[in-house]
Amino acid sequence: MSLQTASGSIHKRAVFDAVSELPHADWNKVQNGRNIYLSLPYLSALEQGMGGELNFFFSISYNTQNEPVLIAVFVRVKFVDKRKRFGDSVFKLRFPFKKKLENILSINALACGNVFSAGENGMLWVEELQEQDAFEEAERVHQILMNHHDANKEVSLRVFKDFWPQTVPSANRLIEKGFFDFKIDVNMVLQIHKDWKTINDYLMSMKTKFRTRAKAVYRKSAPLTIKTLSAQNILEESKHIVRLFDGVLEKSDFHIGTMNPKTFAACKENLGDDFIFTAYYMDEKMLGFSTAFRNANSLDANYVGLDYTYNESYDVYQRILYDYVELALQTKATELQFGRTSETIKSAVGAVPVDMTIYIQHKRSLSNVILKKVIQSVVPSPFELRKPFKANFKQ
């Protein structure tokens, strides 16, 4: 797409619909190793694996000295609701709105952010650019895309996802642009203690009952064979990966974007040791898998697949969570982001909830009012917070 003239601290901006078209030097000058989800190898992997299903757009904004100051990724994606999460709230509203709301809850969106991960992975800016100005510029680019035929096909929803509490005051600039904010399910985060050098150090910081539970998980899962898969291995196991992934999706309330084995393989090929795909076998039968990204100082737990027929017998999911902790220690991460869902189980391994905020707007005024009522009636899923560490242990 062509350059667009800007005002204020932004002199111009450019939008592209392929990674190959990007001026890589300009993109990397802003990205500078700060976020793997905005790295060119990762974005190329998404294009390789998901290009036939999703449409990606990439923007670079420049200051008056023609220096890149902000980069952002936008994706056109379908929000899929299975009537489990929002249904009750929808049908409490008056009947005349019912059909319109049904359309809203199965809807195409143009999102600034990464639909395959939780966190602030959609935009980056240089230190010289004020944070509020960065959000105003990103919103301006979003609006340009909404006015562009290639990006706005059947798109009704504008989305900016998802922001940590410390960013919300600046992100609230979007509210002035007609967006409204709402809390989604929390991101469960485990801070890695400086004294944890091994998994045993971690276990010894736990209260007795939680440490006993962890040891029971290791005993039950001991018969499993655990393998780290290469890109070729991932492709060879595609059928089993899809089967396990579908098992998890079947239990989910809704989803925005889901990866496929081809994308996992491309991530492994492009990112090497910064993407880890772990598979869990019993007698050569894959019972589960997990994926993780090394993102700066964080280890990000990503997708999990499970065969629920065997999950309880071998504590596969619980073992995956403890293996994430061990992987965080091995990679010397300072925090482990477990992401959303299964909050109670994740809190039992030490993760604590952190609020995440999404900004959303329907392009039609009336639908935006209706959608706002629906979203305001939905609150993050309740859960029981476990506190596994000893009383005198300070994270």
N, C-alpha and C positions, 0 to 999 in steps of 0.2 A: 504494500500500500504506500501511497505517497506521503511525503513529509507534510506536517501540518504546522502552520505558524502559531506561536503561542505568545503569551504576554507575561509580565512580571519576571520572576527569576528563571522561568523556563522560556527559552528562545524558540525551540522547535522540538518536534517529536516525530518519531517514525514507527510504523507498525508493520510487522512482517507475519506471514502465515507459514513459515518454514524455518527451521533452525539453520539450514544451509544458507538462507538469505541474510542472516544476521551479520553485522560487522562484528566478528568475534572479539577483536581487540577492545572495542568499546564496551561490549557486554561484560567481558572479563575484568575490565577496569573497575566496574561497579561491583560485580559478584565477588571477585578477589578471594575465592575459597571460603566465603562466609556461610554459604548454605548449599548443601549438595543438591537440593531440589531445584535450585536455580542454576546449577552447573550445566554447561553444554553437553557433556557426556550423558548426564541423566535425562535432559530434555530430548536428546537424540534417541535415547532408549525408549522414551514414551512415544515418540513419533514412529519408531520402528514397530513397536508392539501394538499401539492403540490408534495409529493414524487412520485406519479404516473405520474406526468407530467414533472417534472424537475429533473435534476441530480445535487446534491450538493457535493462539495468536500471541505475538511477542512484541513488546514495545520498549523503546529506548527514548528517554527525554534528555534534552541537552540545554545547558545554560547559555548565557549570552557570549561566552568564550568558546562555544561549540564543544564543550566538554560533556561527556555523558554523566548524568547525575542521578538517574532513576531508571531501573529496569522492572518490568512486570510481565507476568504470564497470565493469559486469560484462556479459558476453555469453555466451549459450548457442550453442555452435558445435560442428560435427562435426570431429574430428581424422581426417584421411584419410591412411592409410599405403599406399603402393603396393607393399609387400613388398620394396622395394629397400634400405631403410635398416635396418630392424629385423628383417627376416626371418631372417637367419643367426643372430642372437642368440636369437631366439624358438625356432627349431627345434633348437638345441643343448640345450635343456631337455628334460626327460623327456616322453614321449608323453602321459601322462595330463593334462598341462597344455595340450596343443596347442590344443584347441578353445577353451578359456577364453581363451587368449592371443590367438587370432585375433579374438575378440570385443573384447578390450581394445584392439587396435590399429586398430579401426575403431569409434570411440566418441564419444559426445556428452559435451562438457565444459562446465562453467560456469567461465569464466575472468575473473579480475580483471586487466585489461590490454587492450591494443589488439592484436587479432589481425592487423591490417593493417600494423603497423610494429614495428621492433625498438627496445627501450629501455623506460625507466620511464615508461609513458604510461597507466597505469591508475588512479593515485591521487595526490592531492596533499593536503598538510596545512599548517597554519599553523606558524610558527616556535615558537609557545608550546607546541605539542604535541610531546612526546618521540617520536623516530622509532620506537622499539620499541613505544610505546603506539599509534602510528598503525597499525602492522602488526597488533597485537592487535585493534584496533577493526575494521580491514578484514576480518580473518578472522571476526570475530563477525558482521559483516553478511553475509559469504559464507555462513556457516552458516544464518543466518535465511533467505536465499534458497533454500538447499538444502532447507529445510523448508517452503517455499512452493510450492504446486502449480503456479503459473504459471511458475516458474523451473526447477523440478527435473524436468520431464517428460523421462523417458528419460535423465536425466543420471547418469553414473556417475563422472565424473572432476572433481575440484576442482583448479583451476590458478591460480597467481599467476605472471604473466610480465611482463617479464624484467628482471633487475636488474644494475646495474653493480657492480664489485668493492667500491667504497666503501660501498655500501648493504647488502651481504650480511650483515655482522655484526648489523645490526638486523633484517633480513629473516629471519634464522635463528630469530627468535621463532616463526615458522611451524612449525619442526621440533618445537618443544615442543607444538604442536597436532596432531601426527600427520602432518604433511607430510614429504616427503623432497626433498632438493635434488639437482639434477644440472646439469651444464654442457651447454649446447647449442652449436651452431656459433657461433663468435666474431662479433662485430660489427666490421667493418673501418672504421677511423676515420682520417681525414686531418686533422691539425692544420694550420690555415692560418697560414703564417708571416707575421709583421708586415711583412716586406719585399716580399711578393708583392702588387704592385699590378695587374699584368697577367698574362695567361697566359704571356707571354714570360719574365717574371721567374721564374715557376714552372719553366718548362722549362730556364732557364739554371742553376737550382740542381741539376739532375740530372747524373749521370754521362753521359759521352758516348754510351755504347751505348743508354741509356734515352731520351736526348734524340733520338738518331737514330731509334729505334723510334717515338717519338711523331710525329716529322716524317713518317715513312713512313705512319703512320695518317692523318694529315691529307691526304697526297697521295692515298691510295687512296680516302678518303671525300670528296674534293673534288667529284666529280660529284653528290653528294647535295644535295637541296634540304631545308633545315631550317626548320621552321615552329613557332611557338608557337601552340597552338590555344586558341580561346575555348570557352566552354561549348557554344555552338551547333555549332561545328566538331566537338567531341568527339562529340556526338550524331549528327551527319551521318556521321562515320567509324566508327560503332559496329561495323559488320560487320567492318571491317578490324582494328579494335582487338582484338576477340574472337579473330580468326584469329591474330594475332601473339601474343596473350597465351596462347592455348591451346598454341602452339608451345613456349613456355617451360615451361608447367605440365607438358607431356608429358615433359620432361626432368628434372623435379624428383622428389625421393624421396618427399616428403610435403608436405602443406599443411594449414593450419588455417583460414585465411580468405582469400578472394580478392575483390577489388573487381570491379565491372563498369563499363561505359561510363556508365551512368546515374549511378553514384556519383561517377565522375571529373567528370562535368559538374556535378553538384551541388556538389562541392568547389570547382570553378572559380567557380561562380556565387556561393557563399557566402563564399569566402575571397579572391577576387580575386588580387592579385599574390603572395599567400602560398602559392598552389598553382600550380605550373608544369607544363604538359603540353606536351612537345616531340615532334614527329613528324618522321621522316626519310623522304624520298621519292626515288624514281628514276623519272623520266618519269610523274609523278602516281600511281605505285604506292607505297603505304606499305610500307617495308621494316623499320621499327622505330619504337618510341616509348619515351619515358621520362617518369616523373613525379617531382616533388620538392615537398617542403614546407619553407617557412621557419619554423623552430621556435625562437623566441627567438634566440639567437646561433648556432644551428646550421642548416646546410642538410642536410635528410634526403633522401637518394636513396630512392626508393620503388619502384614497380613498373616493370618493363621488359618490352617485347614485341619479339620478333624473328622475322624470316623467315630461318631458318637456311640457306635455299638461296642467299641473297645475302650472308650475314654475312661470310664469308671474303673474298669478292671486293671488298667495300667497307669492311671492318673496321668494321662498323656498331656493334658492341658496344663496341669499344675507343674509337671516336669518342664514344659516349655517355658513357663514363667521363671522358674529357678535357673534354667539355662540362659535366659536373657540376662539375669543378674550376673552370672558367671562370665558371660560374653562382655558385659559392660566393664567388669573388672579386668579382663584380659586386654581389652582395647583402651584401658585407662580413661574411660569416659568419666565425666564429672556428674552426669545425670543420666537416668534411663527413663525415657518417655514411653510409657506403656500404651498411650492413646486411650480411646474411649471403650466403653462396654466392660462388663464383668468387674465392676468397680469393687465390690466386696472382696472377691478373690484376690484382686490385685493389691488391695489395701492390706491383705493378710501377708503379703510378701514385702510390705513396707512402703508402698506407693501412697502418696497423698493426693487429694483432688485439687486441681487448679481450674478455675473458671475459664471458659473460652467463649468469646463473643463473635457472633456473625452479624453482618449488616445486609439487609435484604430490601428490595423494592420491586413492586410489580409495575410494568411500564404503563398500565392503564389505571387511572386514578381510582375508579370504583373498585376494581379488583384489588388494588393496593389496600384500600380500607378494609375490605373483607378479609384479605390475607392477614392483615395486622391483627384483627380480632382472633383469628385462628391461632396465630403464633403466640399472642399474649395469654391464651388459655393453656398453653403447653409449657410445662416446667421440666427441668432436667430430671431424669429418672432418680427416684429415691434409692438409697442403699445404706447398708450398715457399714460404718467405718471401723475397721479393725486397727488395733495399735499393737503391732507385734514386738516392738523393741522394748528393752528393759527401761525401767523408769529413769535410771541415771544415765541413759545413753542419749547423747546430744548429736543430732545430725548436723 
